[in-house]
Amino acid sequence: MGMATEAGQLPAVDARAGAQGTRLDLDGVCRWFGVGETVVKAVDDINLHVDEAAFVVVLGPSGSGKTTLLNLIGALDAPTAGTIRLNGRDLTTASRAQRTMIRRHTVSFVFQSFNLFPGLTALENVQFGADVAGRAGAVEVAREVLGQVGLASRAAHFAHQLSGGEQQRVAIARALATGNPILLADEPTGELDFRTGVQILELLRAQAQAGKTVVVVTHNREISRVGDRVIELSSGHIVADRRPAGGPTAIADLHW
């Protein structure tokens, strides 16, 4: 049963939905920005349907619309045209308050820049994710998830006391602590060395295998080889949507 919400707000999606797959539907989605007399079509006529828990890679160069698309899926932004539905719920006409509730209870973000709170310890950063999602026993949840990402011994450390890879693992732990069924990651390995990047990909793939829908944005074609499905963007359009013929490449076989 979803959590109670304020009047006028959407009910929360049950976090257990991730175990049953999360349906995501984008139909004719556009996001245009006005720059002077010029219109920039960051995302243009996107049709995308995901109806199962999977590791989905959105691939494309800088300026292809990857991050804009991720922000639309994650209810950080609203489309200029088209419709977005999550488990049948229309996000297109959702108010700002309703989109906030969707982010709290349905989607979690992992950013390239980590976005950790410098004044909080690793444990407190992760606990923040559980608190925002309204999970009971937030401290216990945070400790458990930090252990899952191999950072139980670093719980009392602040962000500046952690390596880049450790900070990214804390960011992933914070996203996991929400219990939300959709995990969105924007260039999660972009600032990391190869060895640490592989560790991050292994953590993300494990979440897809556990029943979450994981969407990773990257410009690195090598990383796309590990996806169950690869969506390739160019100039705001989907130019390829494929599943690896022989299945995803083992993460251990990647090189970049």
Secondary structure, DSSP 8 states (H G I E B T S, - for coil): ------TTS-----GGGGGG---EEEEEEEEEEEETTEEEEEEEEEEEEE-S--EEEEE--TTSSHHHHHHHHTTSS--SEEEEEETTEE-TT--HHHHHHHHHHTEEEEETT----TTSBHHHHHHHHHHHTT-SSHHHHHHHHHHHTT-GGGTT-BGGGS-HHHHHHHHHHHHHHTT-SEEEEESTTTTS-HHHHHHHHHHHHHHHHTT-EEEEEES-HHHHTT-SEEEEEETTEEEEEE--TT----GGG---
